[in-house]
Amino acid sequence: MSDFERIQSAGYLTMLTTPGPTTYFIDGRGENGFEYIVAKAFAKSMNIELRVQAKMSLRSLLLAIGGPRGDFAASNLVKTELRSESLRFSDSYLEVTQHLLYRRGNTRPRSLKELEGDLLVITSSSHSERLKFLKESVPSLVWREQENIEMHDLMRMVDNGEIDYAVVDSLAYLVNRHIYPNAGLAFDISEPEPMAWAFPAHSDGTLVAAVNAFLETYISSGSMATLESQLLSQSNNFSVADSKRLGDLVANRLPAYEALFREAGAKYSLDWQLLAAVAYQESHWNPRAKSPTGVRGLMMLTLDTAREMNVSNRLDPLQSLEGGAGYFSKLKQRLPDRILEPDRTLFALAAYNVGFGHLEDARILTQRSGKSPDFWSDVRLFLPLLSKKKFYSKSKHGYARGAEPVLYVDNIQYYQHYLQLHSLAKQEEEESSTEADNNAAKTDWQLSNVPSI
């Protein structure tokens, strides 16, 4: 059988990858990640199951391609000349540029000749390959390579001052820069390079051909652009000052309420990080917050909403969160069943901010204009029109500051994304710490059991 027939007969396809925010991870919503979503769509197009084998280093990933546990690799891999000698690549579906990062507050280098400090890259990466090429023209260039790290690890190390410089791809930088705001872009060390999936050189080409046909359809349909937009949308909200403030409050204020967010999320089947993002947007996690209009508490409930949700004390964090989460859940339920996720959640967020009636006015206006009232990407374009007399005078619920819910939804997506990345980074640090403690304990035990001479 051909490779394609073998996989169809088996009923599953195995993807090799490395864990990370832009590749593959597991969170409260299950398996996720840019590469995973695209590969899942490919497997679905073949009507087979996608299985994932996560490797802990790029080097081990590249060595496993074509082995018994991996049909192909998808891990933000750049197609280079050296890799093409031993691997077969699909058509490119994205381009990335190699960035040299430095720590903000230090002198920003303008060229590789100005580097003074520790430059770290990932072993067997395209960045290592690129630096070896550049060293021919910059003999003074020196760097270190480390195997069991990913690009978000490098950004964290630059951010906290562990290293002076690092090289990462533009995709990783855009996705992670708001969680590591001290990791700044110094300059590019490459032109845009093609990102592709890798297959074993001995493959017969049938699976690669199927992937290329799928990618052509996936790209032409706009699905790839939509996914890329979702992945990078929060980057447009990036601000060093805002990210630092958010980071400070995540460290010093969020821990007091995280358990409440988790409990309310479980009760109403909502992502706790989404609830935390809403509360941050509303009150910066201040249970005594108050607006000039009298909206109060952690979730900034109006008196009417508090009464509707049986909240007797809006300043009580638990009552406020229970009321806000319950009200948000009711807003989601009021939407037509045909509206699917993630649009359903985005519409409910907009309604939480501007009111359900104004949201419905915007959806009607969207439909009259020939767009879909069930897609947030369409409705968000028409919400701001509700502040113009030409439009709100003909709407059932009248005037609304329609631009505010659009910004509100964008902000919450940004905060939620930050919290997701922060949790992922925290989990990886805890796992590394536990592994180090276990290794130390094992060493102590071995030393204590060495026979005396």
ChimeraX attribute file (.defattr): number of C-alpha atoms within 10 A of each C-alpha:
attribute: neighborCount
match mode: 1-to-1
recipient: residues
	/A:1	7
	/A:2	12
	/A:3	15
	/A:4	18
	/A:5	12
	/A:6	13
	/A:7	18
	/A:8	16
	/A:9	11
	/A:10	10
	/A:11	14
	/A:12	17
	/A:13	23
	/A:14	19
	/A:15	23
	/A:16	25
	/A:17	28
	/A:18	25
	/A:19	19
	/A:20	25
	/A:21	23
	/A:22	21
	/A:23	19
	/A:24	21
	/A:25	18
	/A:26	13
	/A:27	13
	/A:28	11
	/A:29	8
	/A:30	7
	/A:31	12
	/A:32	18
	/A:33	18
	/A:34	22
	/A:35	22
	/A:36	22
	/A:37	15
	/A:38	18
	/A:39	22
	/A:40	20
	/A:41	16
	/A:42	21
	/A:43	21
	/A:44	12
	/A:45	11
	/A:46	17
	/A:47	12
	/A:48	17
	/A:49	16
	/A:50	17
	/A:51	18
	/A:52	19
	/A:53	16
	/A:54	20
	/A:55	16
	/A:56	15
	/A:57	19
	/A:58	21
	/A:59	15
	/A:60	16
	/A:61	20
	/A:62	24
	/A:63	10
	/A:64	19
	/A:65	21
	/A:66	19
	/A:67	10
	/A:68	8
	/A:69	15
	/A:70	21
	/A:71	22
	/A:72	26
	/A:73	27
	/A:74	22
	/A:75	26
	/A:76	22
	/A:77	22
	/A:78	23
	/A:79	21
	/A:80	17
	/A:81	11
	/A:82	10
	/A:83	18
	/A:84	12
	/A:85	9
	/A:86	13
	/A:87	20
	/A:88	19
	/A:89	23
	/A:90	21
	/A:91	18
	/A:92	17
	/A:93	16
	/A:94	17
	/A:95	16
	/A:96	19
	/A:97	18
	/A:98	22
	/A:99	23
	/A:100	26
	/A:101	26
	/A:102	27
	/A:103	25
	/A:104	17
	/A:105	9
	/A:106	10
	/A:107	12
	/A:108	16
	/A:109	17
	/A:110	12
	/A:111	13
	/A:112	17
	/A:113	12
	/A:114	12
	/A:115	18
	/A:116	13
	/A:117	11
	/A:118	14
	/A:119	21
	/A:120	22
	/A:121	24
	/A:122	24
	/A:123	19
	/A:124	17
	/A:125	20
	/A:126	23
	/A:127	24
	/A:128	18
	/A:129	15
	/A:130	14
	/A:131	19
	/A:132	16
	/A:133	11
	/A:134	15
	/A:135	13
	/A:136	10
	/A:137	10
	/A:138	14
	/A:139	10
	/A:140	11
	/A:141	17
	/A:142	16
	/A:143	14
	/A:144	12
	/A:145	15
	/A:146	13
	/A:147	15
	/A:148	14
	/A:149	18
	/A:150	21
	/A:151	21
	/A:152	22
	/A:153	16
	/A:154	23
	/A:155	30
	/A:156	20
	/A:157	20
	/A:158	26
	/A:159	23
	/A:160	14
	/A:161	15
	/A:162	13
	/A:163	18
	/A:164	20
	/A:165	28
	/A:166	25
	/A:167	27
	/A:168	26
	/A:169	22
	/A:170	18
	/A:171	20
	/A:172	22
	/A:173	23
	/A:174	16
	/A:175	20
	/A:176	25
	/A:177	23
	/A:178	28
	/A:179	25
	/A:180	23
	/A:181	23
	/A:182	24
	/A:183	29
	/A:184	23
	/A:185	21
	/A:186	18
	/A:187	17
	/A:188	18
	/A:189	17
	/A:190	16
	/A:191	11
	/A:192	14
	/A:193	18
	/A:194	17
	/A:195	21
	/A:196	21
	/A:197	26
	/A:198	27
	/A:199	23
	/A:200	22
	/A:201	15
	/A:202	10
	/A:203	15
	/A:204	12
	/A:205	18
	/A:206	13
	/A:207	20
	/A:208	22
	/A:209	14
	/A:210	15
	/A:211	19
	/A:212	18
	/A:213	14
	/A:214	18
	/A:215	22
	/A:216	14
	/A:217	13
	/A:218	17
	/A:219	14
	/A:220	11
	/A:221	11
	/A:222	11
	/A:223	15
	/A:224	19
	/A:225	15
	/A:226	14
	/A:227	14
	/A:228	14
	/A:229	12
	/A:230	13
	/A:231	18
	/A:232	17
	/A:233	18
	/A:234	22
	/A:235	18
	/A:236	11
	/A:237	16
	/A:238	16
	/A:239	13
	/A:240	17
	/A:241	11
	/A:242	13
	/A:243	20
	/A:244	16
	/A:245	13
	/A:246	21
	/A:247	20
	/A:248	12
	/A:249	15
	/A:250	19
	/A:251	11
	/A:252	10
	/A:253	15
	/A:254	19
	/A:255	11
	/A:256	11
	/A:257	16
	/A:258	16
	/A:259	12
	/A:260	18
	/A:261	23
	/A:262	16
	/A:263	16
	/A:264	22
	/A:265	21
	/A:266	12
	/A:267	12
	/A:268	15
	/A:269	11
	/A:270	21
	/A:271	18
	/A:272	23
	/A:273	22
	/A:274	22
	/A:275	24
	/A:276	27
	/A:277	22
	/A:278	27
	/A:279	25
	/A:280	22
	/A:281	18
	/A:282	23
	/A:283	18
	/A:284	20
	/A:285	23
	/A:286	19
	/A:287	21
	/A:288	14
	/A:289	18
	/A:290	17
	/A:291	12
	/A:292	6
	/A:293	7
	/A:294	12
	/A:295	18
	/A:296	24
	/A:297	27
	/A:298	29
	/A:299	30
	/A:300	28
	/A:301	25
	/A:302	16
	/A:303	15
	/A:304	11
	/A:305	15
	/A:306	21
	/A:307	13
	/A:308	11
	/A:309	18
	/A:310	12
	/A:311	21
	/A:312	13
	/A:313	14
	/A:314	24
	/A:315	20
	/A:316	14
	/A:317	19
	/A:318	19
	/A:319	20
	/A:320	25
	/A:321	28
	/A:322	22
	/A:323	25
	/A:324	26
	/A:325	26
	/A:326	17
	/A:327	19
	/A:328	19
	/A:329	16
	/A:330	13
	/A:331	20
	/A:332	19
	/A:333	12
	/A:334	10
	/A:335	17
	/A:336	10
	/A:337	9
	/A:338	8
	/A:339	16
	/A:340	12
	/A:341	10
	/A:342	10
	/A:343	14
	/A:344	20
	/A:345	21
	/A:346	23
	/A:347	28
	/A:348	24
	/A:349	25
	/A:350	25
	/A:351	20
	/A:352	21
	/A:353	18
	/A:354	20
	/A:355	16
	/A:356	19
	/A:357	15
	/A:358	24
	/A:359	27
	/A:360	20
	/A:361	23
	/A:362	27
	/A:363	24
	/A:364	18
	/A:365	23
	/A:366	21
	/A:367	16
	/A:368	11
	/A:369	11
	/A:370	9
	/A:371	17
	/A:372	16
	/A:373	22
	/A:374	19
	/A:375	19
	/A:376	19
	/A:377	14
	/A:378	17
	/A:379	24
	/A:380	24
	/A:381	15
	/A:382	24
	/A:383	26
	/A:384	18
	/A:385	19
	/A:386	25
	/A:387	16
	/A:388	14
	/A:389	12
	/A:390	10
	/A:391	17
	/A:392	19
	/A:393	13
	/A:394	13
	/A:395	18
	/A:396	12
	/A:397	16
	/A:398	16
	/A:399	17
	/A:400	22
	/A:401	15
	/A:402	23
	/A:403	17
	/A:404	15
	/A:405	24
	/A:406	23
	/A:407	14
	/A:408	20
	/A:409	23
	/A:410	19
	/A:411	18
	/A:412	24
	/A:413	21
	/A:414	21
	/A:415	25
	/A:416	22
	/A:417	23
	/A:418	25
	/A:419	21
	/A:420	18
	/A:421	20
	/A:422	17
	/A:423	14
	/A:424	17
	/A:425	18
	/A:426	12
	/A:427	12
	/A:428	14
	/A:429	13
	/A:430	12
	/A:431	12
	/A:432	12
	/A:433	12
	/A:434	12
	/A:435	12
	/A:436	12
	/A:437	12
	/A:438	12
	/A:439	12
	/A:440	12
	/A:441	12
	/A:442	12
	/A:443	12
	/A:444	11
	/A:445	11
	/A:446	10
	/A:447	10
	/A:448	10
	/A:449	9
	/A:450	8
	/A:451	6
	/A:452	5
	/A:453	3
